Amino acid sequence: MIASLEKAENGYIAHFARKLDHPREDVWAMLTDNSCLKKWFPELHVEELKKGGKIKFDMGDGSFEEMEILGLEQLAILEYTWGDDIVRFELEEENSSTQLRLIEKITEITDHTPRDLAGWHVCLDVISRLLDGKNTVSRKEEWEKWYEEYKIAVDAVMKP
């Protein structure tokens, strides 16, 4: 399911949601445990898992971007800077399942926005597949498919 994208007071907000048939602890580990994180987003590495802590993004050229953890509530909330934007993961237990929400607060829509949104979409799908014990699909092919969808969604929210 494609994320919803809406105009907000100070920019835009993208809402992704996935119901995962796994305990919240397992989903939380995918977001915060470096051995799990590298399976779905190998460029990310948690340096200090605490409010004010850091997550590093490997730019692939020997440099790293540091992202500050703005919010952290064990097994429930992980929020950090993402360039000029903010990414927030929320986990809510529902019986033996977990509702995973990703909320991206986007300061400004750029040509890169649909790329990021498609990337997050594929990442969430990969998390789901990994937790289900399934092989991951071609991320590139999946991304290309969703990128077209997110270009349309971004265009729609930009129209007056």
N, C-alpha and C positions, 0 to 999 in steps of 0.2 A: 504494500500500500504506500502510495506517494505521500510525502510529508505535506502538511498544510503550511502555507506561507501567508502571512498577513502583515499589513502595515501597522506599525506601532507608533507611539508618541515620539520616540527617539530612534527610529530606524524601522527594522522589520524583525519578525520572529518566525522561525521555522519550528514546527512541532512534528517529531517522529514518534511513533509508538509501536511497540512489539510486545505481544504476549508470548512469553517463553515458558514452556512446560518444564521448568527447572527451579530448584530452590534459589532464593535470593543470594545465598552465600556463593553459589556457583557463578551467578551472573556478576556479582560484585568482583569476584576474582578475575573475571575477564576484563574488567575495567581498571583494576588496580594492581594485579600481580604481574610483574614484568614477564614471567615465563608464559603467562596466558596472553598478555597484551601483544607480545611479539608474533603471535599466531594470526592476529587479525589486523594489526597496525604496527608493523615492525619498526617504523620510524619513531614511535613514541617510547619513552622510558620514564617511569616514575622515579624521581630522585628522592623526594621527601613526601611521604603521604601524610600530610597534615595541613591545616589551614595556614596559608602563607608559604607552604612548601612549593616544590617545583616539579614540573614535568618537562622533559626535554624532547624537542622535535629535531631529529637528525635530518638536516637539509640535503644530505647525500653528497655534499662537496667538502666535507670535513668540518663544517660549521654546524652549530646547534642554536635553535631558538628556544629560550626558556619561557615557559608559560607558568604563571602563578596560580596556585590553587586558592580560589576565592571562598569556596564553601566545601565543607566536608562533614558529613554525618555518616558514621560507619554503617554500611549495608543499605544506605538510603540515598545519599546525595554526594555527587562529585561534580564540582563546578570549577572551571578554570578559564583563563584568558586564552584566546585563539586569535592572535594578531590584535586587531582593534575590536574583535568580537568576543563573545562569551559563550562557552559551551557548557551545558548543564545536563548531567545524567541523573534521573530520578528512578529509584526502584521501589516498587510497592508489592508486598506479598499478597497473593490472592490464592488461598488454599495451598496447593502444592506448586502453584505457578508464580511467576514474577511478571509484573507489568513493568516494562522498561520504557522510559520516555527520555528522549533526547531533545532538548530545547536549545536552539542556537539563536542568540540575540545578535542580530546583524546590524552593524552601525550604518553601513552604506552598501547598496547593491552595486556590484562591479561585474565585469565580464567573467570574473573568476567565481562568482557566487553559484551559478548552476553547477560548476565543476565540484565545488565543495559539497553542495547538497547531494549530488549524485554519489560522491565519495562516501558521505556519511550513510546514505541509504544502503550502499553495497556493504559497508562495514557492519551495519546492524544485521544484514542478512547473513554475513559470514559468521558473526557471533552466534546466531541462531543455529546455523549448520554445524559449527564446531561443537556447541553444547549438545546437539542431537547425535553427535558421533558420525556425521556425514562428511563426505569429501567436499571441499570447497569447489565452487565453479570457477570458470575463468573470470577473474575480477575485471579484466580489461573489457571483455565482451559485455558483462553485466553493466559496467560503468557506462559504456557507450550507449546502451539501451536507455538507461535511466537519465543520462545527461540530456538526451533529447526531450524527455518528459519534464525535467527541471528547467530547461530553457523556456518551455511553454509556460510553466508555472510562474517563473520570474517575470516573463513578459506580461502575464495577466495581472500580477500584483502591481506592476509599474504603470499600468494604464490608469489615466485619471478617472 
